[in-house]
C-alpha cells in the first residue's frame, strides 16, 4: 500500500510542479518580451522572431532562478488539494504517518535539485551565452570590447587615429597593476588595415598605460623584426573593466566552476563570488527541500477554522521569501569573507530544515 501511495503522491506532485513551472515561466517570458519589444522599437533590423528567440534563450536561466519559489507554490497547492479532497485525512485514518508521506516527496525534490545543477545548469549556461551574443548582434546591448577565458585574452581599444587590438595568453593581477604574458599588440588604421605589430613576452598595465619591455616591432610590409627596449601605449583598459567582464556566476555551468576558480586564483584575481555561488549550487537540492518543508509546515495540517487556510498560505509565502532573502544575506556575507564558504552556502538550508521538522513533530503525532 505504501508503494501505491508513494506512486500516487509522486504523480500528483510532478503534475502540480509542471503546471506551476509552466505558468510562472510563461508570465516571466511575457514580461521579458514586453521589455525586449520596447528595446527593439529603437532598432530597425529586429524582427518579431528574434524577440521570441531571445525570450526562449533567456528562459532556462530564469527557470533556475525561480525554481525555489516554484517548489514553494507547488508544495502549497499539492497539500491544499489533498486537504480539500480529504485524501490526507483518509491516509492518516489508515495508519499512514506524516513522514511516510513527506520523506519520499522530499527525496523527489532533492533528486529534482540534482538534475537542475548537474544537467539543467549547463544547458542554461549555454543558452545565456547565446542570448548575450544575439543581443549584441541585434544591437540591443553594447558590444563588449574584450573577450577572455581560460585560453587567453583579447582587447579592442578604439582610438582617434585607429584601433589597437591586444592579445595575451595569460593575465595576472599584482596589487594595482596587471601583468600580461605572451603579448601581441596590433595597431590598425581607420580603414582597419594593420600598420604595425608589437610582440613581447610580457607587459604591464598600470594607470591607464601599457608598458612593454624588450619588445619587437614587426613591419607588416617586409616582416622585419626591430627590437625596442621600451614602449608605452595609452589605453582605457583597467582592473575594474577586467573584473566586469568575468562571466557572472549565475550564467556559468556547474561543471565549469572548478576550472574557472582555479584560473582566477592563478591570475591573482578574487574568486570569492564564484566560490560562494559554487557552494550554493552544491547546497541547492537541500535548499529546495527546505522550501518544500516550509510549504508543508503551513499547508499540510488540516484546518477547519474559517479563514485559516488563507492565513496559512500567507505565512507559507512570507516564510519562503524570508528564507530566500536570508540565503541572499549569507551569500553577501560569504563574499565579504564574514562567513566561511560552507556556512554561507549551506547555512540557510541546514537551519531551516531542522526547524521545520521540529515544528511538524510538535504538530503531528508522527
PESULBEL-V263680 format. One record per pair of residues at least 6 apart in sequence whose C-alpha atoms are under 6 Angstrom apart, sorted by sequence separation. I is the first residue (numbers start at 1). J is the second residue. D is the distance in whole Angstrom. If there is no record, write none. Layout:
i,j,d
I,J,D
I,J,D
This chain:
i,j,d
82,88,6
147,153,6
157,163,6
172,178,6
188,194,4
204,210,6
218,224,6
333,339,6
136,143,5
147,154,5
157,164,5
172,179,5
187,194,6
188,195,6
204,211,5
218,225,5
264,271,6
334,341,6
146,154,5
156,164,6
171,179,6
187,195,6
203,211,6
217,225,6
146,155,4
156,165,5
171,180,5
187,196,6
203,212,5
216,225,6
217,226,5
146,156,6
155,165,6
170,180,6
216,226,5
261,271,6
334,344,5
145,156,5
155,166,5
170,181,5
186,197,5
216,227,4
154,166,6
168,180,6
169,181,6
185,197,6
215,227,6
216,228,6
154,167,5
168,181,6
169,182,6
185,198,5
215,228,5
331,344,6
153,167,6
168,182,5
184,198,6
214,228,6
298,312,5
330,344,5
153,168,5
168,183,5
184,199,5
200,215,5
214,229,4
152,168,6
167,183,6
183,199,6
199,215,6
213,229,6
152,169,4
167,184,5
183,200,5
199,216,5
213,230,5
152,170,6
166,184,6
183,201,6
198,216,6
212,230,6
298,316,6
166,185,4
182,201,4
183,202,6
198,217,4
212,231,5
165,185,6
181,201,6
182,202,6
197,217,6
198,218,6
211,231,6
165,186,5
181,202,4
197,218,5
211,232,5
295,316,6
327,348,6
164,186,6
180,202,5
210,232,6
164,187,5
180,203,5
196,219,6
210,233,5
179,203,6
196,220,6
209,233,5
163,188,5
179,204,5
209,234,5
249,274,5
29,55,6
162,188,6
178,204,6
209,235,6
162,189,4
178,205,5
208,235,5
162,190,4
177,205,6
208,236,6
177,206,5
17,74,5
16,74,6
290,349,6
273,335,5
287,349,5
61,124,5
272,335,6
283,346,6
290,353,5
60,124,5
276,341,6
280,345,5
279,345,6
57,127,5
58,128,6
57,131,6
54,131,6
172,267,4
173,268,5
171,267,6
172,268,5
125,251,5
125,252,5
125,253,5
122,253,4
121,253,5
114,285,6
113,285,4
110,285,5
109,289,6
106,289,6
75,292,6
72,291,5
76,295,5
68,288,6
72,292,6
75,295,5
79,299,6
79,300,5
72,295,6
76,299,6
97,366,6
